[in-house]
Amino acid sequence: MLIYADVGLSPAILYWGDQLLDEPSAEALDDLRRRDYGDGSASVEVPITLMCESGTGFTGPPGLEVHRDGQSWALTLQVTAVSHDETSISIDCLDDQYGISTQHVINLDRVSDVARLTTSIRNEGNGKLALNALSAATLPFDSMLNEIIHFSGRWAGEFQADRAPLRQGGFISENRRGRTSHDRFPGVVLCEQSATERLGHCMGIHLGWSGNHTIRVETLADGRRMLQAGELLLPGEVHLAPNETYSTPSLYIAYSSAGLNRLSNQFHRYYHDHFVSDRVRSKPRPVHYNSWEGIYFDHSPATIMKLANEAAKIGVERFVLDDGWFLGRRNDEAGLGDWTVDPSIYPEGLKPVVDHVQSLGMEFGLWVEPEMVNIDSDLYREHSDWILGGPPDAQVPFRNQFVLDMARKEVADNIFKQLDDLLTEYDIAYLKWDMNRDLNRADSADGFPSAHRQTRAVYSLIDRLRAKHPSVEIESCCSGGARIDYGILERTDRVWTSDSIDALDRQIIQRGASVFFPLSILGSHVGQSVCRITHRTLPVTLQAATALFGHMGVESDLLKLSDAERAEIAEAIALHKKHRKLIHQGEFVRIDGPPNQNIIGVVDADKSNALYSVVQTMSNRDNLPGVLRFPELDPIKNYVLRIVWPTAQSSPHACTTGAVGWDDDAHVSGDVLMKIGLQLPLLHPEMCLIYELRANE
Ligand code: DGJ
């Protein structure tokens, strides 16, 4: 990257791309980048500065919008100080006339090559300053990046990658749901038209924020391209008093000239190095059992203990008690807000259950939804004025629940105390922190919108709990995957990727999520054989193959499964554990495959071990599928190749003919496997194969 930041002038990003061997001189750059006068435009082209502030005369979208009662809006920010070292730069700017300063901080992580950008604004004047919008940065980008991949979707269908050409005008993603959302993931990839998983230039950007956001990608009439990303602020949401500061969420940027896989691995590396706590790093990610889809609200200590027995037998390492354990919670109409154990279901509290789970060698985890309240709850009966958005009948109904105004100290303190008491009383290793509705009207009792304050308040509540209970791990669940972003991941350890555990849907969802997030945090479970969401019946073999390539878990009613089904899940868990380090820490590979197959893999750092998964999602168009060339192997190493899933016992869903694998004494070079590849056998929809490649020393 090249950044222009001379004292007295406006700062700007001049170049973002592959690392340069040497910085060009300012004169050379001027010559190289000099642009002609375009007919019908300003005699001097207005540059794209870091903030594109209105006082520069820029007619594209500004990166900063402020005013004082409608005045002081046309800012010009000039650099007052710059400090930098090898990996970071901090640029201070001031608009002296209007009394506004900004600070831009860019940190480059040399290992992953991911940069993190933030901007802060400070009111240096006397009166109140209204802040309408502030982007973390304005990033001009090369016009060879002429396509955009964005991630849309819906509940139970997150991370659907949509690719479209960039044309003159704008692409805008605005999220106003008050949570990260299922349908507007705060991240995009800009890429060459020809870019594939393995080839081509691409740039990924992600805003680490769990509230409202705007991402704007513009192609100006003069041909220049730029991107802005920041929090979407509701009218009047941020007013800065004199000397007050607002900081944007962090914007993460990665650039790859070797396709999308490289980009993803940069983000994954960054995640591993910056977000994984020592506590999580110190042990393998445990295999989960989660009670939700198996039993929903049908709780009793006896059922839970029986489920725990079966879970332990198949190799589960952490047992998570989902929704339905707390006061009055017999269905989704009551109980939220009262985080004490329901004595009518658990007369002796949770201790017998926790003890039982632990006696079987598993950790105990518990579901909570701390930001919410039901009208039918003691909390609401005592504090009906604690909800956001005005009285319930003025609000949009959403799963029978309302959002607590977490920015109010007394509310946050109450919820903190309830959770703290739970974590103090019971030996809880894990919280599944859920959040099941949008903030349709985030108006607080003080009359100001509160989506921003709510997001910050949730972050601080989690931070407070973490500080008091540092050994407790937390999962970010949000009706499935509506709160997956680096903002929440700075303080949580795993995500519930989607409420759909339909394995075929999950193949697509997990592939989309893997663009930004590593497999190690993507909760992925084997569910009921008839998926609760799609009503599709899918074989355990396929479900297991899908869950195996994530943070694996099981969610079916183990008491109703056949012995053969339990045995098959146990085998899959054993296989996952055997390869868990590779799956969670290896280099991740997506193959550009035909639309009727999803092929992914993982390869370890020294290219001695790899696993590749082939899932047939639809029928083949041709009689037979194509050849799989295994990328990322070592050309001079010799590999043994084996099919490790399905196993012989689970063969009904194995391929019909010609499945290939060979003995330890037969081997083929990485070069041949990468260039000639392996003819895949005939697979019908819902069939899958997992290949293991092991280098023969
Ligand atoms: C939504 C979550 O995504 C599910 O996994 C489950 O925890 C339910 N909420 C419980 O209400």
Residues whose N, C-alpha, C, O or C-beta is under 5 A from the ligand:
A	BS01	DGJ	W292 D322 D323 D434 C477 S479 G480 D499
